[in-house]
């Protein structure tokens, strides 16, 4: 996610708001995503322009809803990643609309509420798997509420097809339209090029900050850049491997950045100043990736320390990779079905699933009670309340108090704005134009939940009015406030088991990944490689090879930085584990930061977890420094192993203080040998 900037007047006046209020007053910052703005303008509006003259208004409204919900998930990134990020939630939404439509027609109020509650339990538990699963769960529930509560003339299967068609239209725009400003020729990979180029820039930034106080922040930024590039390149494909030369080049350029990131992390860990010439070379590589050109000459090496020698070797390897343009491994760990099931059934999935089920079911029950009592007059469209509860219960959108405040403020703003615009605009042309403008504003409004809520409120009210419902602004406001009250109540209810399940589950996952990474590096330090050979002499001061690190002959041994040898497999496996360790740490940090910004009654359940995450980060950084030292010398010093032992002791102490329930740290990590 982009960095958050506090733009609130209270901060400039010297008042420090509490964390739950400060989060509500912050907004993401960054350049305007013009490509997403163009797609938003061309998504729902043109669909209505076709449907309204053809007297198929209800079909156009459903298709526009599909495009709108897909637009909420339209984020910067590659086209390949967009297929999963937009497509999976759209399929879930179509399924929810199908089920909700038939359930609303053939079930009574009690049975329907039970069904929707069950859907909430399943969708909430599945949402713990990751961002794409969370988006799919959200659309499943929102679309099922709309299908059950919005009276439409089409049967359920047609509604699902129209919804899927609207989302598919936006996905087609995402795949077909080039990104404005892309000048590298083959626009299919402009998102991938930008992501890989950002990795090289982030490595250069970390080198520039090495030895300075901002080095930890730059290392976190490097992790985010690597995660984004890995996701951008690892999207779904028709073939198992990259099929075009341009894609193979990008894979090679990403793979070449991994040893550079490792060396830069080790240098920042040591506190030594980075090489200005090396960072200049990295920025040259970044420009070459973005512009699809050759980097030109790179700076001369500086080989006075193990991390600097590793950095120069990695730069040389990167130059060779840019010249050869052979496809490289993305070093990702595939999530197995068993691990996915464990996540869904684990503490995070159970806690989140129960809360979503309670909020969604209670919202549906209250809405149907209002419908039966003809509250707000003839209250035929009761789906707004449960759909609002779904968005409010999502931790992806911020802490609970922040979500409630922003949702209420955004709904008020959107309802007032729509009431004024509806009184002035001609119908239906003005409403269609309003939908198109709202779709264009949505990518910018996603920087703040209140702004996103305001734009979505205007867009949905325009669609509802096009569908034949009279002015509904004020009734929507009342239902939103009811949903806020329901979610606030359920969010503070005691639940079975230990609270803070999401934070604790993320930390446990990070501990297991850190433990696997540490075990792998220590096995290398014991002198056992993937082929069972023993390490020989390390490189000298200037990096010349001795006997080689693998027995079995050969004048210079096997170069670990080149494919074809067992040591290369060891190194590739290490990069996979290092990426997993840093990625899971970043996910844990995000969950901890969100928990810390909750109201005190909820924030206290995550107390001490930030200290555990900080110790884990230092442990993983130390493991990376040990790996680089091993590559340079073939052995670890007692100082390295002593530092690891200190961090493991500190981790165990902080875990006990935070009340985490594992018995040793991190995730069954191996014992530290006295000598390697």
N, C-alpha and C positions, 0 to 999 in steps of 0.2 A: 504494500500500500504506500502511496505517497506520504511524505512527512506531514505531520499535523502542525498547524500554526495557530496560536492563540490570537485571534483577531478581536477579542472582546474589549470593550472600553474599560471594564473594571480592572483589567490587568495593567492598563496604562495609567490608571489612577492610583495604583499602588495597593489595591485590594486583592488579596489572594483568596479566590473562591475555593470551597471544598472540592475534592477530586470529582465527585459525581456531577457537580455543577460546571466545573472547568471543562470536563469532557463535552458537555452539551454546548459549550460556547466555542469549541474549536472546530475548524474546518480544514479539509485537505487543501493543499495548494499545488500548483503546477500549471503547465501550459494548457490552453483550451484544446480539447481533443476534437479538432475540426472534422476529422474523418467520421467519428461517431456522431457528431452533430448533423453532418450531411445524411448519414444513414437514418438517424432518428427522424429527420424531416421527410425522408422518402419512404418511411415504413408504414405507419398506420394511416397517414393522410391520403396517399394514393389509393390504398385499399378501399377507403370510404368513397373516394371519388369515382371508383368503378362501381361500388355496390349501390350507392344512393340513386344514381340515374337508372340503374337496372332494377329498381324496386326490390332489392335484396338487402334492406337495411340491417336486419337482424344478423344475417350472415356476415356482413361487413363489420358490424360491431364485435362479433366474436373473433373474427380474424384480426381486427385492430387490437383487441385485448391480448391475443397471442403475441402480436408484434410488440406491444407495450411491455409485457412481462419479459420477453426476450431482451428488450432494450435495457431493462434494469440489470441484466447479466452481461451486457456488452461492455467489456473492459479492454483497455489497451493490451496488446499482445499479438501473437501470430495468428494467421488464418487457421493453421492446423489446430492450435489449442482452442480456437473459437468454436470449432465443430463440436467438441465435447462440452465446452462451457455453455453454449447456447442450445445444442441439440438435446443433451440429456434432460435438462429441466423442461424443455418443450415437450418431449415424449411423456414425461411424468405429468405435466399439466394436461395434455390431451387425455391421458388415462383418468386423471381426476375429474375432468369435465364429463367424460363418458359415464363414470360410476355415479357421480353426483346427479347427473341429469335423470338417469333411470331411478335412482334411489329417491329423489325428490318427487317423482311422479307416482311411485308405487309403494312408498313407505309412509307410515304415520310419523307423528312428531317424535315419539319416544324411540321408535326403532331407528329413525334417521339420526337422532342425536347419538345413539349408541354406535351406529356405523361410523359417523364422523369422528367420534372419540377414538374408536379403534384405528382409523386412518391416522389420526394425530399421533397415537402411540408409535405406530410403525414408522411414519415419516420423521418423527422427532428422533427416534433411535438411529435411523439410517443417516440422519444429518450429521451425526458425530464422526462419520467416516472422513469427510473433507468438504471443501468449498463447493465442488460440483454436486456432491450428494446433498448438501444443505440447500442449494438452489433448487434441486429437483424436489426435495421434500416440501419446500415452500410453495412451489407451483402446484404440486399435487394437491395440497390442502386448499389453497386459494381457489383453484379451478373447481375443485369438488364443491366448495361452498357456493361459487357462482352458478355451477350447473344445477345445484339443488334449489337455489333461491331465486334465480332470475328466470321468469317465465318467457320462453322463446318458442316460436312455432316449429323449429326444426327438431327432429328426433335426436337422441343423444349421440349416435354415431356420426351424424352430419355435423353437429356442434364440434365434436372432437377433431374432425377433418378440417373444418374451417379454422379452428384454433391452431392446429398444426401447420396449416397453410400460411397463416399470418406470421408465426414464428419462423417458418421456413423461408418466407420472403425476406425477412431481416437477415437470416443466415446467408441467403444468396447474395444480398447486398454486401455482406461482410466479406464473402469470398471473391466477389467480382470487382468491387470498386477498389482502385489503388489508394494508398494512403497519400493525402496531399503532401507535397514536398519530397516524395520519394524519387530519387534521381539515379538509383543504382541499376536501372535497366529492367531486370526481372522483378516486377512488383509483387510476385507471389510470395517472396521471402523478405519483404521489407520489414515486417515485424520481427522475424528471426534475426535479421542483420542488426536491427537496433538493439535487440536484447543481448546478443553476443558482444557487440561493440561496447555496450554499457558495462559488461564484465571487465573488459580491459581497462576502461576508464576507472572503475572501482578499484582494481588492483593498483593502478597508478596513484589514486588518491590515498590508498593505504600506505604505499611506499612513502609518499610525501609526508604523511602524518606519523611515520615510524619514529618512536622516541618522544612523541608529543602527547599531551593529554587527550587529544581527540582520536587517538589510534583505535581504542575500543569501539567508538561509534563508527569509524570507517570500516572496521572489520565486520560489524553488523550490516552495514550497507553493502559490503561485498557479498555476504551470505544472501541478502535479498536479491542482488543482481544475478548471482549464480542460480538461485531457485527459479527466478523468472525466466532466465535463458533455458534452463533445463526443461521447464514446462512448455516453453515456446517451441522447442525442437522435438519434444517427445509426444506430440499429439497423435491422434489416430491416423493410420495410413492404410492404403490398400495393399501395399507390399510390406514385407517384414523390414527391409532395409531401404535406405535412401536410394531413389532410382535416378535422380538427375545429378549432373555434375555440380550445379549450384548448391544443391542440398548437401551433397557429400562434402563440399568445401566448407560449408557452415558447420557441419558436424566436426570436421577436422579442426577448425578454428576454435570451436568450443572446447574440444578435448585438449588442445594445446594450452588453453588458459588454466587448466586445473593444476599442473605443476607450478605455474607462475603464482597462482593464488596460495598454494601451499608454502612456497618460499617466502612470499610477502607476509603471510601470517606468522611464520617462524621469525622473520626479521622484526616484526612489530612486537612479538612476544619477548624477544631478547632486549628490546629497548634501544637497539642500535639505529643510527640514522640511516635512512634509505639512500639509494643512489639516484641523484637527479637525472643522470644520463639514462638510467634504466627506466625511470618513470616516463621520460620523454619518448623512449622507444615503445613503451606500452601504449602511449597515446597515439603514436604513429600506427601501431597495429590496430587500435580502435578505429581510426579513420579509414584504414584499409578495409576493415570488415564492413563498415557502414557504406562505403562507396564502391565496394566490390572491385578493389584495385590491389596492386602489390604495395607492400609497406615501404620498399626502398631500403637503403642501408640503415642498420641498427647500430647503436652506440657500442664502443669498445667495452669489454668486461672489466669489472672490479672484483677481484677474487681474494679478499682479505679475511673472510669469515665463512663458515659453512653455509649460512643462509644466503650470503651474497654469491657464493659459488653455485649454489642450487638455483638462484635466480638467473644467473648468466647462462647456465646450462639449459634452463627452461626457455629463456629467450631464444637461444640457438635452436632448440627443438621447435619453438613456435615458428621461427623463420622457415625452417625446413617444411613444416606442416603447411604453411601458407603457399610454398612453392609447389609441393606435391599435390595438394588439394585432395588427398585421399580421405574417405569417410572415417570418422573416429567414433569410438563408443561414447554414449552419453552418460555412462556410469550411473545408471539408475537402478534402484532395487524395486522389483516388481511386487506389488501387493498381492498376496495370495488370497484365495477365497476364504481360507481358514482364518487368516489374520483380520479380514474384513468382518467376518462373523463375530470374532472376539471383540472387535471394536464396538459393533452394534449391541452386543449383549453385555459389554463391560459397564463399569460404573458411570462413565460419561454418557453412553447411549441410554442406559436405564434412567438416569436422572433427567436428562433432556427430554426423552420420550414421554415420561410421566408428566412433566410440566407442560409440554406442548399439547398432550392429550387433554389435560385438565382445562387449559386455556381455550383450546379450540372447541371442546365439548361444551364448556360452560357458555362460551360465546354463542354457539349454535342454539343451546337451550333457551337462553335469555332472548335471543332474536326471535325465535319461534313463539315464545310467550308474548312478546310485543306484537307479533303478527296476529296471533289469535285475539289479542285484546284491541286490535286496530289502533295501537298507539301511533302518534303522529298522523292521525287520520287513517286512510287506507294504506297500511304499511305492507305492500306486496313484496318488495324486494328486500329480504332480510339478510342477505349474504354479507353486507358491509361489516357488520359487527364481528362475526367469526373470522372473516378475512383480515380485518384490522388486527385482531388478536394474534393471528399467525405472524404478521410482521413484527408486532411488539415483543413477542416471546423469543425472537431470534437474537442470540448473543453475537452473531456475526455483525450486527448493525450497531454495536456499542453496549455499554452497561445499561441495566434495566431502567434506572432513574432517568438517564440521558435519553433513552429511547422513548419513554413516556412523555417527557417534556417536549421533545422535538416533534413527536407525532401529534400531540395536542396543538402545539403552536403552528405546525405546518398545515394541519387540517383547517384551523381557523383562518389562516392566511389564504389557503386555497379556496375555501368556501366563500369567503368575502370577495376574493378576486373573481370567482366564477359568477357569483350573483350579479356583480356589476357588469361583467362582460356579456352575460346572457341577456341582460336587459337592453344592450346596445347592438349586438350582432344580429344580422339577418339569419334566418333558418331556412334550410339546413346548411347553406354555404358558409356562414360564419362559424358554425360549430365544427365543420370539417377543417376549416382553416385553423381554428383553435387547437384541434387535435394535432395537426401537423406542426404547429409552433411548439406545443407542449412536448411532442416527441423530439424536436430539435433541442429543447432546453434540458431534457432529461439527463444526457451524459454529463452536462456541467453541474446539474443539481445534485448528482450523486455524491458530490464532495461533502455535503452536509445532509443529515437525515431529515431535518426540518424542511430544507429546500426541496429535497426529493419528494417528501410527503406533499408539499404544496403543489408541485407540478403534477404528481400522480393524481391528486384530488381533482384538479382542474380537468385533467385528461379523462378521468373516469366519469366525472359528472357530465362532461360533454358527450361521451359515448352513451351514457344512460339516457340523456335527454334525446339524443338521436334515435335511440331505441324506443322512444314513446313515453318515457316516464316524465311527469312534470317536474318543476323545480324541486330539488331534493337537497339543497345545500345545508339547510339548518338541521334536517333530520340526520344527515350524515355526521354533522358535528356532535349531536347528542349521542349517536351510536359510538363514535370514536371515544368520547369521554367514558362511556360505559366499558368499552374494551380496555381502556387505560386502567380503570379501577379493577377489572377482573385480573389483568396481568400483574398489577402491583400486588394484589392479594395472593395470587397463586405463587408469585415469585418469592414471597416471604413465608410460605407455608413450610413447616418441617416435613422432610421427606425421609423415607426409609434409607438407612445407611448413612455414610458420612457425606456432609455437604462439600461443595467444591469439587465434585467428581470430575468435571472437565479439566480443571487445572491439574489435579492429581494424576489423571490418566495421561495428560500430555507430558507431565514430568516423568512418569514411569517410562513412557515410550522414549523420551530423551535419554534417560539413564541407561536403558537397554542398548540404545544405539551408541552412546558414549562408551559403554563397557565393551561392546563388540569391537569398536575402533581401537580402544586401548589394548585389548587382548591381541589383536592382529599385529599392532606395532611391537608389542613386547615379545611376541613370537619371533618377529624379525630380529629383534635385539638378542634373542637367545641363539641366533645363528642358524635357524632352520628356515629354509625357503620352501616354496611351493613344491619343488621337485625332490625335497628331502636332502639336498646338498648342504654343505657348510659354507659359511661366509669366509672369504679369504681376506686379504689385506684391503684396507680402504684406500681411497684416493689420497694423494698427497696434497700439499698446500695449493698447488695449481691445478688440481683436478685430474692429473694423469692416472690412468688405470694401472693397478699393480697386477697381481695374479688373476684378478677377477673374483667375483663373489660366488661363483659356482664352480665346483670341481668338475673334472672330466676333460681337461686339456683345452687346447686353443691358445693362441698366442696372447690375446688380450682379454680372454673371458667373454662373458655375455654382457652387453650394455643394457642396463635396466631401463633405459629410456627409449629403447627401440623394440618394436614388436618382434615376436618370434621366439622369445626365450621364456623360461619359467619365471625369472625375476620380473619380467614385464607383466606377467599375470599377477604376481604378488602386488606390484605397484597399482595395477588397475583395480584389484580388489580393495586395496587400501583407499583409493580415491572414492570408490563406491561407499565404503563405510564412513569416510570423512564427510562426504556430501550428506549422507543420511544423518550423521550426528549433528551437523550444523543446521540442517533443515528442521529436524525435530526440536532442537533447542529454540530456533526462531518461533516455531509454532507454540512451544511452551511459554516463551516470553510474551507472545501476543495474548494468550489466555490469561497470564498473570497480570498483565497491564490492564486488561478489561476488568478482571476481578477486583483489582485495587481501586478502580474508579466507581465501584458500586457503593450503595449506601452502607454505612458502618455495620448494620446488622448482617449484611451479606459479605462485605469485604473482609471481615474478621476470619472467615472460614479459609481464606487463602494467605493468612499471615505467615510469614517466614518462608514462603515458597520462592519469593524473589531472591533470597539469599542462597537457597539451594540452586536455583538456576544460574546465579552468578558464579558459584563454585564450579558447577558443571562446565560453564563456558571457559573458565580458567583451566580446568582439567583437559578439555578438548584442545584448547590452544597449546597447552604443554605437550600433549600427545603429538600434535602436528610438528612442534619444534623438535621433539625426539625423533620423529620419522625423518625429518630433514637431516638431523645430525647422523642418524644411522646411514643414510645414503652417502654421506660424505666420508665417514670414518669407519663404518662397519660395527661400531660398538657404542654403548651408552655409558656416560660417566656416572659415578655415584651421585653426583649432584643432580643429574636428571632423574634417576630413580628415586632419590630422596625427595625431590620436589613432588613427584607423583604420589609417593606415600603420604606426604603432608596433606596434599589435596584430598586424597581418599579419606583420611582421618577427619579433615574438616567437613567433607561432604557427609560422612556418617553422623557427625555431631549436629549439623544443621538439619539433616533429615529427621533426626530424633526430636529436635526442637520444634520442627514444623508438623510433627505427628504423621509423617508418611509411614506407610505400612510395610515396606520391603525390609528384608532382614540384612542385606548387605549391599554395598554400593560399589559401583553403579551397575545394577542388573547382573549380578553374579560375575563381577570383574575378577580377573585372576590375581593371585598373590603377586606381590612385587618381589622380584629376585634381588638378593643382596649384591650380586654382580652379574653383568651380562657380557 
